[in-house]
Amino acid sequence: MSEEIKFDTEYITLGQFLKLAEVIQTGGMAKWFLGEYDVFINGEQDQRRGRKLKAGDQVSIPGFGKYVLRH
């Protein structure tokens, strides 16, 4: 089961997503988090804080959960 994360812009960055999904408390933690944990976007590993995520993208973070982005 995936948790839906809603946003109202064309895209959000992976760093913004982590904060929106309450995986991290502050945007400044994104770089550290991505260095410590594996993040998979649509099945591919990606640790780039600036990666653009769009509606329909699926994010999986082992140990934290699975998320689907929606408008």
mmCIF file as gemmi writes it, N, C-alpha and C atoms, coordinates in Angstrom:
data_model
loop_
_atom_site.group_PDB
_atom_site.id
_atom_site.type_symbol
_atom_site.label_atom_id
_atom_site.label_alt_id
_atom_site.label_comp_id
_atom_site.label_asym_id
_atom_site.label_entity_id
_atom_site.label_seq_id
_atom_site.pdbx_PDB_ins_code
_atom_site.Cartn_x
_atom_site.Cartn_y
_atom_site.Cartn_z
_atom_site.occupancy
_atom_site.B_iso_or_equiv
_atom_site.pdbx_formal_charge
_atom_site.auth_seq_id
_atom_site.auth_asym_id
_atom_site.pdbx_PDB_model_num
ATOM 1 N N . MET Axp A 1 ? 0.848 -1.19 0 1 0 ? 1 A 1
ATOM 2 C CA . MET Axp A 1 ? 0 0 0 1 0 ? 1 A 1
ATOM 3 C C . MET Axp A 1 ? 0.886 1.244 0 1 0 ? 1 A 1
ATOM 4 N N . SER Axp A 2 ? 0.585 2.157 -0.882 1 0 ? 2 A 1
ATOM 5 C CA . SER Axp A 2 ? 1.374 3.379 -1.002 1 0 ? 2 A 1
ATOM 6 C C . SER Axp A 2 ? 0.616 4.556 -0.397 1 0 ? 2 A 1
ATOM 7 N N . GLU Axp A 3 ? 1.362 5.422 0.237 1 0 ? 3 A 1
ATOM 8 C CA . GLU Axp A 3 ? 0.789 6.645 0.782 1 0 ? 3 A 1
ATOM 9 C C . GLU Axp A 3 ? 0.8 7.705 -0.315 1 0 ? 3 A 1
ATOM 10 N N . GLU Axp A 4 ? -0.304 8.442 -0.459 1 0 ? 4 A 1
ATOM 11 C CA . GLU Axp A 4 ? -0.363 9.493 -1.467 1 0 ? 4 A 1
ATOM 12 C C . GLU Axp A 4 ? 0.178 10.797 -0.892 1 0 ? 4 A 1
ATOM 13 N N . ILE Axp A 5 ? 1.049 11.435 -1.657 1 0 ? 5 A 1
ATOM 14 C CA . ILE Axp A 5 ? 1.593 12.734 -1.291 1 0 ? 5 A 1
ATOM 15 C C . ILE Axp A 5 ? 1.095 13.724 -2.336 1 0 ? 5 A 1
ATOM 16 N N . LYS Axp A 6 ? 0.337 14.724 -1.883 1 0 ? 6 A 1
ATOM 17 C CA . LYS Axp A 6 ? -0.246 15.689 -2.821 1 0 ? 6 A 1
ATOM 18 C C . LYS Axp A 6 ? 0.567 16.981 -2.856 1 0 ? 6 A 1
ATOM 19 N N . PHE Axp A 7 ? 0.693 17.532 -4.061 1 0 ? 7 A 1
ATOM 20 C CA . PHE Axp A 7 ? 1.356 18.822 -4.246 1 0 ? 7 A 1
ATOM 21 C C . PHE Axp A 7 ? 0.656 19.529 -5.386 1 0 ? 7 A 1
ATOM 22 N N . ASP Axp A 8 ? 0.806 20.861 -5.477 1 0 ? 8 A 1
ATOM 23 C CA . ASP Axp A 8 ? 0.028 21.614 -6.468 1 0 ? 8 A 1
ATOM 24 C C . ASP Axp A 8 ? 0.875 22.392 -7.465 1 0 ? 8 A 1
ATOM 25 N N . THR Axp A 9 ? 2.132 22 -7.64 1 0 ? 9 A 1
ATOM 26 C CA . THR Axp A 9 ? 2.99 22.629 -8.633 1 0 ? 9 A 1
ATOM 27 C C . THR Axp A 9 ? 3.281 21.613 -9.734 1 0 ? 9 A 1
ATOM 28 N N . GLU Axp A 10 ? 3.962 22.054 -10.799 1 0 ? 10 A 1
ATOM 29 C CA . GLU Axp A 10 ? 4.263 21.146 -11.912 1 0 ? 10 A 1
ATOM 30 C C . GLU Axp A 10 ? 5.129 19.975 -11.444 1 0 ? 10 A 1
ATOM 31 N N . TYR Axp A 11 ? 6.064 20.257 -10.568 1 0 ? 11 A 1
ATOM 32 C CA . TYR Axp A 11 ? 6.941 19.217 -10.016 1 0 ? 11 A 1
ATOM 33 C C . TYR Axp A 11 ? 7.457 19.67 -8.651 1 0 ? 11 A 1
ATOM 34 N N . ILE Axp A 12 ? 8.001 18.716 -7.902 1 0 ? 12 A 1
ATOM 35 C CA . ILE Axp A 12 ? 8.729 19.044 -6.673 1 0 ? 12 A 1
ATOM 36 C C . ILE Axp A 12 ? 10.059 18.302 -6.743 1 0 ? 12 A 1
ATOM 37 N N . THR Axp A 13 ? 11.036 18.789 -6 1 0 ? 13 A 1
ATOM 38 C CA . THR Axp A 13 ? 12.33 18.11 -5.98 1 0 ? 13 A 1
ATOM 39 C C . THR Axp A 13 ? 12.289 16.98 -4.951 1 0 ? 13 A 1
ATOM 40 N N . LEU Axp A 14 ? 13.226 16.077 -5.071 1 0 ? 14 A 1
ATOM 41 C CA . LEU Axp A 14 ? 13.314 14.972 -4.115 1 0 ? 14 A 1
ATOM 42 C C . LEU Axp A 14 ? 13.487 15.512 -2.699 1 0 ? 14 A 1
ATOM 43 N N . GLY Axp A 15 ? 14.292 16.555 -2.54 1 0 ? 15 A 1
ATOM 44 C CA . GLY Axp A 15 ? 14.472 17.168 -1.218 1 0 ? 15 A 1
ATOM 45 C C . GLY Axp A 15 ? 13.171 17.71 -0.657 1 0 ? 15 A 1
ATOM 46 N N . GLN Axp A 16 ? 12.381 18.383 -1.494 1 0 ? 16 A 1
ATOM 47 C CA . GLN Axp A 16 ? 11.08 18.913 -1.064 1 0 ? 16 A 1
ATOM 48 C C . GLN Axp A 16 ? 10.126 17.767 -0.716 1 0 ? 16 A 1
ATOM 49 N N . PHE Axp A 17 ? 10.182 16.71 -1.51 1 0 ? 17 A 1
ATOM 50 C CA . PHE Axp A 17 ? 9.328 15.55 -1.258 1 0 ? 17 A 1
ATOM 51 C C . PHE Axp A 17 ? 9.602 14.959 0.125 1 0 ? 17 A 1
ATOM 52 N N . LEU Axp A 18 ? 10.877 14.792 0.458 1 0 ? 18 A 1
ATOM 53 C CA . LEU Axp A 18 ? 11.227 14.184 1.75 1 0 ? 18 A 1
ATOM 54 C C . LEU Axp A 18 ? 10.626 14.959 2.914 1 0 ? 18 A 1
ATOM 55 N N . LYS Axp A 19 ? 10.624 16.278 2.795 1 0 ? 19 A 1
ATOM 56 C CA . LYS Axp A 19 ? 10.038 17.115 3.85 1 0 ? 19 A 1
ATOM 57 C C . LYS Axp A 19 ? 8.513 17.02 3.824 1 0 ? 19 A 1
ATOM 58 N N . LEU Axp A 20 ? 7.912 17.072 2.634 1 0 ? 20 A 1
ATOM 59 C CA . LEU Axp A 20 ? 6.461 16.994 2.487 1 0 ? 20 A 1
ATOM 60 C C . LEU Axp A 20 ? 5.923 15.667 3.014 1 0 ? 20 A 1
ATOM 61 N N . ALA Axp A 21 ? 6.659 14.59 2.789 1 0 ? 21 A 1
ATOM 62 C CA . ALA Axp A 21 ? 6.245 13.264 3.251 1 0 ? 21 A 1
ATOM 63 C C . ALA Axp A 21 ? 6.582 13.033 4.718 1 0 ? 21 A 1
ATOM 64 N N . GLU Axp A 22 ? 7.182 14.04 5.357 1 0 ? 22 A 1
ATOM 65 C CA . GLU Axp A 22 ? 7.575 13.988 6.767 1 0 ? 22 A 1
ATOM 66 C C . GLU Axp A 22 ? 8.589 12.882 7.052 1 0 ? 22 A 1
ATOM 67 N N . VAL Axp A 23 ? 9.434 12.594 6.052 1 0 ? 23 A 1
ATOM 68 C CA . VAL Axp A 23 ? 10.534 11.65 6.243 1 0 ? 23 A 1
ATOM 69 C C . VAL Axp A 23 ? 11.666 12.371 6.986 1 0 ? 23 A 1
ATOM 70 N N . ILE Axp A 24 ? 11.833 13.661 6.691 1 0 ? 24 A 1
ATOM 71 C CA . ILE Axp A 24 ? 12.809 14.505 7.385 1 0 ? 24 A 1
ATOM 72 C C . ILE Axp A 24 ? 12.071 15.723 7.942 1 0 ? 24 A 1
ATOM 73 N N . GLN Axp A 25 ? 12.671 16.387 8.954 1 0 ? 25 A 1
ATOM 74 C CA . GLN Axp A 25 ? 12.014 17.535 9.571 1 0 ? 25 A 1
ATOM 75 C C . GLN Axp A 25 ? 12.317 18.843 8.849 1 0 ? 25 A 1
ATOM 76 N N . THR Axp A 26 ? 13.529 18.972 8.314 1 0 ? 26 A 1
ATOM 77 C CA . THR Axp A 26 ? 13.913 20.223 7.657 1 0 ? 26 A 1
ATOM 78 C C . THR Axp A 26 ? 14.546 19.923 6.309 1 0 ? 26 A 1
ATOM 79 N N . GLY Axp A 27 ? 14.47 20.901 5.404 1 0 ? 27 A 1
ATOM 80 C CA . GLY Axp A 27 ? 15.076 20.731 4.092 1 0 ? 27 A 1
ATOM 81 C C . GLY Axp A 27 ? 16.577 20.524 4.166 1 0 ? 27 A 1
ATOM 82 N N . GLY Axp A 28 ? 17.204 21.071 5.193 1 0 ? 28 A 1
ATOM 83 C CA . GLY Axp A 28 ? 18.645 20.929 5.36 1 0 ? 28 A 1
ATOM 84 C C . GLY Axp A 28 ? 19.089 19.503 5.643 1 0 ? 28 A 1
ATOM 85 N N . MET Axp A 29 ? 18.159 18.657 6.065 1 0 ? 29 A 1
ATOM 86 C CA . MET Axp A 29 ? 18.488 17.261 6.356 1 0 ? 29 A 1
ATOM 87 C C . MET Axp A 29 ? 18.52 16.404 5.101 1 0 ? 29 A 1
ATOM 88 N N . ALA Axp A 30 ? 18.05 16.93 3.969 1 0 ? 30 A 1
ATOM 89 C CA . ALA Axp A 30 ? 17.909 16.124 2.748 1 0 ? 30 A 1
ATOM 90 C C . ALA Axp A 30 ? 19.235 15.541 2.28 1 0 ? 30 A 1
ATOM 91 N N . LYS Axp A 31 ? 20.274 16.355 2.237 1 0 ? 31 A 1
ATOM 92 C CA . LYS Axp A 31 ? 21.573 15.877 1.752 1 0 ? 31 A 1
ATOM 93 C C . LYS Axp A 31 ? 22.087 14.741 2.638 1 0 ? 31 A 1
ATOM 94 N N . TRP Axp A 32 ? 21.982 14.911 3.944 1 0 ? 32 A 1
ATOM 95 C CA . TRP Axp A 32 ? 22.417 13.869 4.873 1 0 ? 32 A 1
ATOM 96 C C . TRP Axp A 32 ? 21.587 12.602 4.674 1 0 ? 32 A 1
ATOM 97 N N . PHE Axp A 33 ? 20.259 12.755 4.616 1 0 ? 33 A 1
ATOM 98 C CA . PHE Axp A 33 ? 19.373 11.602 4.482 1 0 ? 33 A 1
ATOM 99 C C . PHE Axp A 33 ? 19.694 10.809 3.221 1 0 ? 33 A 1
ATOM 100 N N . LEU Axp A 34 ? 19.872 11.512 2.101 1 0 ? 34 A 1
ATOM 101 C CA . LEU Axp A 34 ? 20.147 10.842 0.832 1 0 ? 34 A 1
ATOM 102 C C . LEU Axp A 34 ? 21.509 10.17 0.82 1 0 ? 34 A 1
ATOM 103 N N . GLY Axp A 35 ? 22.415 10.619 1.678 1 0 ? 35 A 1
ATOM 104 C CA . GLY Axp A 35 ? 23.714 9.97 1.796 1 0 ? 35 A 1
ATOM 105 C C . GLY Axp A 35 ? 23.674 8.718 2.65 1 0 ? 35 A 1
ATOM 106 N N . GLU Axp A 36 ? 22.657 8.614 3.499 1 0 ? 36 A 1
ATOM 107 C CA . GLU Axp A 36 ? 22.55 7.501 4.444 1 0 ? 36 A 1
ATOM 108 C C . GLU Axp A 36 ? 21.57 6.411 4.023 1 0 ? 36 A 1
ATOM 109 N N . TYR Axp A 37 ? 20.563 6.776 3.243 1 0 ? 37 A 1
ATOM 110 C CA . TYR Axp A 37 ? 19.486 5.843 2.903 1 0 ? 37 A 1
ATOM 111 C C . TYR Axp A 37 ? 19.322 5.723 1.393 1 0 ? 37 A 1
ATOM 112 N N . ASP Axp A 38 ? 18.895 4.542 0.957 1 0 ? 38 A 1
ATOM 113 C CA . ASP Axp A 38 ? 18.597 4.323 -0.451 1 0 ? 38 A 1
ATOM 114 C C . ASP Axp A 38 ? 17.194 4.839 -0.747 1 0 ? 38 A 1
ATOM 115 N N . VAL Axp A 39 ? 17.051 5.526 -1.868 1 0 ? 39 A 1
ATOM 116 C CA . VAL Axp A 39 ? 15.756 6.021 -2.323 1 0 ? 39 A 1
ATOM 117 C C . VAL Axp A 39 ? 15.561 5.534 -3.756 1 0 ? 39 A 1
ATOM 118 N N . PHE Axp A 40 ? 14.397 4.985 -4.03 1 0 ? 40 A 1
ATOM 119 C CA . PHE Axp A 40 ? 14.088 4.475 -5.368 1 0 ? 40 A 1
ATOM 120 C C . PHE Axp A 40 ? 12.92 5.269 -5.946 1 0 ? 40 A 1
ATOM 121 N N . ILE Axp A 41 ? 13.113 5.793 -7.152 1 0 ? 41 A 1
ATOM 122 C CA . ILE Axp A 41 ? 12.081 6.541 -7.845 1 0 ? 41 A 1
ATOM 123 C C . ILE Axp A 41 ? 11.7 5.74 -9.076 1 0 ? 41 A 1
ATOM 124 N N . ASN Axp A 42 ? 10.444 5.324 -9.134 1 0 ? 42 A 1
ATOM 125 C CA . ASN Axp A 42 ? 9.955 4.481 -10.236 1 0 ? 42 A 1
ATOM 126 C C . ASN Axp A 42 ? 10.857 3.258 -10.437 1 0 ? 42 A 1
ATOM 127 N N . GLY Axp A 43 ? 11.33 2.691 -9.328 1 0 ? 43 A 1
ATOM 128 C CA . GLY Axp A 43 ? 12.132 1.474 -9.373 1 0 ? 43 A 1
ATOM 129 C C . GLY Axp A 43 ? 13.623 1.667 -9.567 1 0 ? 43 A 1
ATOM 130 N N . GLU Axp A 44 ? 14.065 2.914 -9.816 1 0 ? 44 A 1
ATOM 131 C CA . GLU Axp A 44 ? 15.491 3.174 -10.022 1 0 ? 44 A 1
ATOM 132 C C . GLU Axp A 44 ? 16.057 3.97 -8.847 1 0 ? 44 A 1
ATOM 133 N N . GLN Axp A 45 ? 17.217 3.546 -8.383 1 0 ? 45 A 1
ATOM 134 C CA . GLN Axp A 45 ? 17.842 4.251 -7.269 1 0 ? 45 A 1
ATOM 135 C C . GLN Axp A 45 ? 18.297 5.64 -7.711 1 0 ? 45 A 1
ATOM 136 N N . ASP Axp A 46 ? 18.021 6.632 -6.891 1 0 ? 46 A 1
ATOM 137 C CA . ASP Axp A 46 ? 18.422 8.01 -7.203 1 0 ? 46 A 1
ATOM 138 C C . ASP Axp A 46 ? 18.615 8.767 -5.899 1 0 ? 46 A 1
ATOM 139 N N . GLN Axp A 47 ? 19.77 9.354 -5.728 1 0 ? 47 A 1
ATOM 140 C CA . GLN Axp A 47 ? 20.079 10.08 -4.492 1 0 ? 47 A 1
ATOM 141 C C . GLN Axp A 47 ? 20.222 11.579 -4.742 1 0 ? 47 A 1
ATOM 142 N N . ARG Axp A 48 ? 19.767 12.074 -5.892 1 0 ? 48 A 1
ATOM 143 C CA . ARG Axp A 48 ? 19.927 13.496 -6.214 1 0 ? 48 A 1
ATOM 144 C C . ARG Axp A 48 ? 18.828 14.327 -5.56 1 0 ? 48 A 1
ATOM 145 N N . ARG Axp A 49 ? 19.224 15.204 -4.685 1 0 ? 49 A 1
ATOM 146 C CA . ARG Axp A 49 ? 18.291 16.053 -3.95 1 0 ? 49 A 1
ATOM 147 C C . ARG Axp A 49 ? 17.433 16.895 -4.895 1 0 ? 49 A 1
ATOM 148 N N . GLY Axp A 50 ? 17.99 17.296 -6.039 1 0 ? 50 A 1
ATOM 149 C CA . GLY Axp A 50 ? 17.286 18.146 -6.984 1 0 ? 50 A 1
ATOM 150 C C . GLY Axp A 50 ? 16.476 17.4 -8.029 1 0 ? 50 A 1
ATOM 151 N N . ARG Axp A 51 ? 16.427 16.084 -7.946 1 0 ? 51 A 1
ATOM 152 C CA . ARG Axp A 51 ? 15.656 15.278 -8.914 1 0 ? 51 A 1
ATOM 153 C C . ARG Axp A 51 ? 14.212 15.763 -8.929 1 0 ? 51 A 1
ATOM 154 N N . LYS Axp A 52 ? 13.701 16.04 -10.12 1 0 ? 52 A 1
ATOM 155 C CA . LYS Axp A 52 ? 12.336 16.539 -10.258 1 0 ? 52 A 1
ATOM 156 C C . LYS Axp A 52 ? 11.349 15.379 -10.247 1 0 ? 52 A 1
ATOM 157 N N . LEU Axp A 53 ? 10.372 15.464 -9.374 1 0 ? 53 A 1
ATOM 158 C CA . LEU Axp A 53 ? 9.331 14.454 -9.273 1 0 ? 53 A 1
ATOM 159 C C . LEU Axp A 53 ? 8.022 15.043 -9.769 1 0 ? 53 A 1
ATOM 160 N N . LYS Axp A 54 ? 7.291 14.252 -10.547 1 0 ? 54 A 1
ATOM 161 C CA . LYS Axp A 54 ? 6.022 14.706 -11.119 1 0 ? 54 A 1
ATOM 162 C C . LYS Axp A 54 ? 4.895 13.807 -10.625 1 0 ? 54 A 1
ATOM 163 N N . ALA Axp A 55 ? 3.664 14.268 -10.827 1 0 ? 55 A 1
ATOM 164 C CA . ALA Axp A 55 ? 2.494 13.472 -10.448 1 0 ? 55 A 1
ATOM 165 C C . ALA Axp A 55 ? 2.575 12.1 -11.12 1 0 ? 55 A 1
ATOM 166 N N . GLY Axp A 56 ? 2.295 11.065 -10.357 1 0 ? 56 A 1
ATOM 167 C CA . GLY Axp A 56 ? 2.352 9.696 -10.868 1 0 ? 56 A 1
ATOM 168 C C . GLY Axp A 56 ? 3.639 8.983 -10.52 1 0 ? 56 A 1
ATOM 169 N N . ASP Axp A 57 ? 4.685 9.737 -10.171 1 0 ? 57 A 1
ATOM 170 C CA . ASP Axp A 57 ? 5.944 9.106 -9.777 1 0 ? 57 A 1
ATOM 171 C C . ASP Axp A 57 ? 5.75 8.326 -8.482 1 0 ? 57 A 1
ATOM 172 N N . GLN Axp A 58 ? 6.478 7.218 -8.381 1 0 ? 58 A 1
ATOM 173 C CA . GLN Axp A 58 ? 6.423 6.392 -7.18 1 0 ? 58 A 1
ATOM 174 C C . GLN Axp A 58 ? 7.789 6.427 -6.503 1 0 ? 58 A 1
ATOM 175 N N . VAL Axp A 59 ? 7.77 6.68 -5.212 1 0 ? 59 A 1
ATOM 176 C CA . VAL Axp A 59 ? 9.005 6.754 -4.436 1 0 ? 59 A 1
ATOM 177 C C . VAL Axp A 59 ? 8.949 5.674 -3.369 1 0 ? 59 A 1
ATOM 178 N N . SER Axp A 60 ? 10.019 4.897 -3.277 1 0 ? 60 A 1
ATOM 179 C CA . SER Axp A 60 ? 10.118 3.847 -2.273 1 0 ? 60 A 1
ATOM 180 C C . SER Axp A 60 ? 11.378 4.065 -1.457 1 0 ? 60 A 1
ATOM 181 N N . ILE Axp A 61 ? 11.22 4.075 -0.135 1 0 ? 61 A 1
ATOM 182 C CA . ILE Axp A 61 ? 12.352 4.237 0.774 1 0 ? 61 A 1
ATOM 183 C C . ILE Axp A 61 ? 12.29 3.072 1.758 1 0 ? 61 A 1
ATOM 184 N N . PRO Axp A 62 ? 13.129 2.043 1.542 1 0 ? 62 A 1
ATOM 185 C CA . PRO Axp A 62 ? 13.097 0.886 2.432 1 0 ? 62 A 1
ATOM 186 C C . PRO Axp A 62 ? 13.212 1.307 3.901 1 0 ? 62 A 1
ATOM 187 N N . GLY Axp A 63 ? 12.306 0.785 4.71 1 0 ? 63 A 1
ATOM 188 C CA . GLY Axp A 63 ? 12.295 1.116 6.126 1 0 ? 63 A 1
ATOM 189 C C . GLY Axp A 63 ? 11.431 2.329 6.456 1 0 ? 63 A 1
ATOM 190 N N . PHE Axp A 64 ? 11.013 3.074 5.437 1 0 ? 64 A 1
ATOM 191 C CA . PHE Axp A 64 ? 10.179 4.265 5.65 1 0 ? 64 A 1
ATOM 192 C C . PHE Axp A 64 ? 8.826 4.141 4.991 1 0 ? 64 A 1
ATOM 193 N N . GLY Axp A 65 ? 8.779 3.636 3.765 1 0 ? 65 A 1
ATOM 194 C CA . GLY Axp A 65 ? 7.488 3.455 3.109 1 0 ? 65 A 1
ATOM 195 C C . GLY Axp A 65 ? 7.543 3.658 1.612 1 0 ? 65 A 1
ATOM 196 N N . LYS Axp A 66 ? 6.356 3.511 1.015 1 0 ? 66 A 1
ATOM 197 C CA . LYS Axp A 66 ? 6.179 3.716 -0.417 1 0 ? 66 A 1
ATOM 198 C C . LYS Axp A 66 ? 5.186 4.847 -0.607 1 0 ? 66 A 1
ATOM 199 N N . TYR Axp A 67 ? 5.463 5.684 -1.581 1 0 ? 67 A 1
ATOM 200 C CA . TYR Axp A 67 ? 4.66 6.889 -1.79 1 0 ? 67 A 1
ATOM 201 C C . TYR Axp A 67 ? 4.357 7.058 -3.268 1 0 ? 67 A 1
ATOM 202 N N . VAL Axp A 68 ? 3.184 7.644 -3.556 1 0 ? 68 A 1
ATOM 203 C CA . VAL Axp A 68 ? 2.788 7.995 -4.911 1 0 ? 68 A 1
ATOM 204 C C . VAL Axp A 68 ? 2.488 9.49 -4.911 1 0 ? 68 A 1
ATOM 205 N N . LEU Axp A 69 ? 3.016 10.216 -5.886 1 0 ? 69 A 1
ATOM 206 C CA . LEU Axp A 69 ? 2.768 11.657 -5.954 1 0 ? 69 A 1
ATOM 207 C C . LEU Axp A 69 ? 1.514 11.944 -6.758 1 0 ? 69 A 1
ATOM 208 N N . ARG Axp A 70 ? 0.697 12.833 -6.251 1 0 ? 70 A 1
ATOM 209 C CA . ARG Axp A 70 ? -0.564 13.222 -6.89 1 0 ? 70 A 1
ATOM 210 C C . ARG Axp A 70 ? -0.719 14.731 -6.858 1 0 ? 70 A 1
ATOM 211 N N . HIS Axp A 71 ? -1.498 15.218 -7.807 1 0 ? 71 A 1
ATOM 212 C CA . HIS Axp A 71 ? -1.87 16.646 -7.804 1 0 ? 71 A 1
ATOM 213 C C . HIS Axp A 71 ? -3.136 16.815 -7.025 1 0 ? 71 A 1
